[in-house]
Amino acid sequence: MLEKETSTLVLTGADVISIAERYGLNKLMDTLIVRLKRAIENYDTTITKIPIRDGFNYSGKNPGLVEWMPIHEKEKEVVIKVVGYHPQNPENFNLPTILSSISSYDTRTGHLKGIADGVFLTALRTGAASALASKYLAKPESTILGLIGCGAQAVTQLHAISRVFELNEVMIFDIDKSTMSSFKERISMLDLDISVQLATIDKIIEKSDIVCTETSIEVGTGPLFKELDNKTHLHVNAIGSDFPGKTELPLDILKRSFVCPDFLEQAKIEGECQQLKDSDIGPDWVEVLQNPENFLHVQDKMSIFDSTGWALEDQVVMDLFLDLAIEFGIGLEVALENVSDDAKNPYNFLLKAVEI
């Protein structure tokens, strides 16, 4: 076996940031959106298998979960993201709510090809997913974006959607006043010519063309708001519902909207779709992106993208960063796996050469 085929490319958090700086943040988001669009358009269940994510959740002093999201593309690779979600991280440990890593395995041999920080990659791909869903479901002339929740996810939601729509205003709300007041400074690197307005949830729902909900609301405490006045074409990217019993949107709004899940079976367990009957749920976004002409009418109606996170997104963003890492010579090649000189003897390293 060639040496290159036994090495693992490791991309640390610093490495993925170096790739983003070298490639350019806007170009990176644009490329990711294009690659994700192509992957969904070409998605074929006979070739690619994506099971519902699974994991462990726990309560106590530091409640949270650790779960794994696998995808298998036949004759190519298995990609697995392991993600930890701990809503008290920012306050208790000054860490992001979401910590994760993504690994890629060669299906010819099982060899670990690469492993990368998943924190930055997850934020990017979640933003790209919302931008792509909004492109197909929201009114093309949308100019006002509402963000309910101003944490890490809100930054990439705004960035991604601003690459697809000509936004002139973003309205923001967060229960943490410091998080809300610091948002404008935290997005300064995006260099957007856009008005940032602090607002109530009522005003955000009333005035926005597109709304993203990305909160750490606790199980059983939703929805974030009750029935409110809104534009007839309002599109919502519902990001925060990612756990059984955790929902952000009121049932009455869901029932009068076109609800499009990223991954139907998962959304029925963890997403906004857990509130609905099957008959209340529309086609998933694979069907929408593969047959866009059938859904143009939705752009004039209320629509909701139920985004619970899909392993195909992780595969796309991981492959992009591995490609760029190789192009730029960033990352560390390590011989992580114990590959013996004698494949049939794991103790081969103990044998002594015998002089004749």
Long-range contacts (C-beta under 8 A, 24 or more apart in sequence): 1-339, 5-106, 5-109, 5-111, 6-111, 6-335, 6-337, 6-339, 7-333, 7-334, 7-335, 7-336, 8-111, 8-112, 8-113, 8-114, 8-115, 8-333, 8-334, 8-335, 8-336, 8-337, 9-113, 9-114, 9-115, 9-322, 9-325, 9-326, 9-331, 9-332, 9-333, 10-114, 10-115, 10-116, 10-331, 10-332, 10-333, 10-334, 10-336, 11-114, 11-115, 11-116, 11-117, 11-321, 11-322, 11-325, 11-330, 11-331, 12-117, 12-331, 12-332, 13-117, 13-119, 13-120, 15-116, 15-117, 15-325, 15-330, 15-331, 15-332, 16-116, 16-117, 16-120, 16-121, 16-321, 17-120, 18-328, 18-330, 19-321, 19-324, 19-325, 19-328, 19-330, 20-120, 22-324, 22-328, 22-330, 23-324, 23-328, 25-159, 25-189, 25-190, 26-163, 28-124, 29-124, 29-127, 29-128, 29-131, 29-156, 29-159, 29-160, 29-163, 30-163, 31-320, 32-124, 32-125, 32-128, 32-316, 32-317, 32-320, 33-128, 33-131, 33-132, 33-160, 33-163, 33-164, 35-316, 35-319, 35-320, 36-125, 36-128, 36-129, 36-132, 36-312, 36-313, 36-316, 36-317, 37-132, 37-289, 39-312, 39-315, 39-316, 40-132, 40-285, 40-286, 40-289, 40-290, 40-312, 41-289, 41-290, 43-286, 43-290, 43-312, 47-73, 47-74, 48-72, 48-73, 48-74, 48-312, 49-74, 50-263, 50-310, 50-311, 50-312, 52-263, 52-265, 52-266, 52-269, 53-266, 53-309, 53-311, 57-243, 62-86, 62-88, 62-92, 63-87, 63-88, 64-88, 64-89, 65-243, 69-309, 69-310, 69-311, 69-314, 70-311, 71-311, 71-312, 71-314, 71-315, 72-107, 73-107, 73-315, 74-107, 75-107, 76-107, 77-104, 77-105, 77-106, 77-107, 77-113, 77-315, 78-104, 78-105, 78-107, 79-103, 79-104, 79-105, 79-311, 79-314, 79-315, 79-318, 80-105, 81-118, 81-122, 81-311, 81-314, 82-118, 83-118, 83-122, 85-242, 85-243, 87-216, 87-218, 90-151, 96-152, 97-151, 97-152, 97-216, 98-122, 98-123, 98-152, 102-314, 102-317, 102-318, 104-315, 104-318, 104-319, 104-322, 111-337, 112-336, 112-337, 113-322, 114-318, 114-322, 114-325, 114-331, 116-318, 116-321, 116-322, 118-314, 121-314, 121-317, 121-318, 121-321, 122-309, 122-314, 122-317, 123-152, 123-153, 123-155, 123-156, 124-156, 124-160, 124-317, 125-313, 125-314, 125-316, 125-317, 126-153, 126-156, 126-157, 126-239, 126-307, 126-309, 126-313, 127-153, 127-156, 127-157, 127-158, 127-159, 127-160, 127-161, 128-160, 128-313, 128-317, 129-262, 129-305, 129-307, 129-310, 129-313, 130-157, 130-160, 130-161, 130-212, 130-237, 130-239, 130-305, 130-307, 131-160, 131-161, 131-163, 131-164, 132-164, 132-285, 132-289, 133-237, 133-260, 133-262, 133-285, 133-288, 133-305, 133-307, 134-161, 134-164, 134-165, 134-210, 134-235, 134-237, 134-305, 135-164, 136-285, 136-288, 136-289, 136-292, 136-295, 136-298, 137-235, 137-258, 137-260, 137-288, 137-295, 137-298, 137-299, 137-303, 137-305, 138-165, 138-209, 138-210, 138-233, 138-235, 138-299, 138-303, 139-209, 139-233, 139-235, 139-299, 139-300, 140-165, 140-299, 141-209, 142-167, 142-209, 142-210, 142-233, 142-235, 143-167, 143-168, 143-169, 143-209, 144-168, 144-169, 144-170, 144-171, 144-207, 144-208, 144-209, 144-210, 145-169, 145-170, 145-171, 145-208, 145-209, 145-210, 145-211, 145-212, 146-170, 146-171, 146-172, 146-173, 146-199, 146-204, 146-205, 146-207, 146-208, 146-210, 146-211, 146-212, 147-171, 147-172, 147-173, 147-183, 147-204, 147-211, 147-212, 147-214, 148-173, 148-174, 148-201, 148-204, 148-211, 148-212, 148-213, 148-214, 148-215, 148-224, 148-248, 149-173, 149-174, 149-212, 149-213, 149-214, 149-215, 149-216, 149-239, 149-240, 150-174, 150-176, 150-179, 150-180, 150-182, 150-183, 151-179, 151-214, 151-216, 153-212, 153-214, 153-239, 154-183, 154-212, 154-214, 155-183, 155-186, 155-187, 157-212, 157-214, 157-237, 157-239, 158-187, 158-190, 158-192, 159-187, 159-190, 161-210, 161-212, 162-190, 162-192, 162-194, 165-210, 167-192, 167-194, 168-193, 168-194, 168-195, 169-194, 169-195, 169-196, 169-197, 170-194, 170-195, 170-196, 170-197, 171-197, 171-198, 171-199, 171-203, 171-204, 171-207, 171-208, 172-196, 172-197, 172-198, 172-199, 172-204, 173-198, 173-199, 173-200, 173-201, 173-204, 201-225, 201-228, 202-228, 205-229, 205-230, 205-234, 206-230, 206-231, 207-231, 208-234, 209-233, 209-234, 209-235, 210-234, 210-235, 210-236, 210-237, 211-235, 211-236, 211-237, 212-236, 212-237, 212-239, 213-237, 213-238, 213-239, 213-240, 213-248, 213-249, 214-239, 214-240, 215-240, 215-248, 216-240, 217-246, 217-248, 218-246, 219-243, 219-244, 219-245, 219-246, 220-245, 220-246, 222-246, 222-247, 222-248, 222-249, 223-247, 223-248, 223-249, 223-250, 223-251, 224-248, 224-249, 225-250, 226-250, 227-252, 227-253, 230-302, 232-300, 232-301, 232-302, 233-299, 233-300, 233-301, 233-302, 234-302, 234-303, 235-302, 235-303, 235-304, 235-305, 236-302, 236-303, 236-304, 236-305, 237-304, 237-305, 237-307, 238-271, 238-272, 238-304, 238-305, 238-306, 238-307, 239-307, 241-270, 241-271, 241-272, 241-274, 241-306, 241-308, 242-270, 242-271, 242-308, 242-309, 243-270, 244-269, 244-270, 244-274, 245-274, 246-270, 247-272, 247-274, 247-275, 248-272, 249-275, 249-304, 251-275, 251-276, 253-302, 253-304, 254-280, 254-304, 255-280, 256-302, 257-301, 257-302, 257-303, 257-304, 258-282, 258-298, 258-301, 258-302, 258-303, 258-304, 259-303, 259-304, 259-306, 260-284, 260-285, 260-288, 260-303, 260-304, 260-305, 260-306, 261-285, 261-305, 261-306, 261-308, 262-305, 262-306, 262-307, 262-308, 262-309, 262-310, 262-313, 263-308, 263-309, 263-310, 266-308, 266-309, 266-310, 267-306, 267-308, 270-308, 271-306, 271-307, 271-308, 272-304, 272-306, 273-306
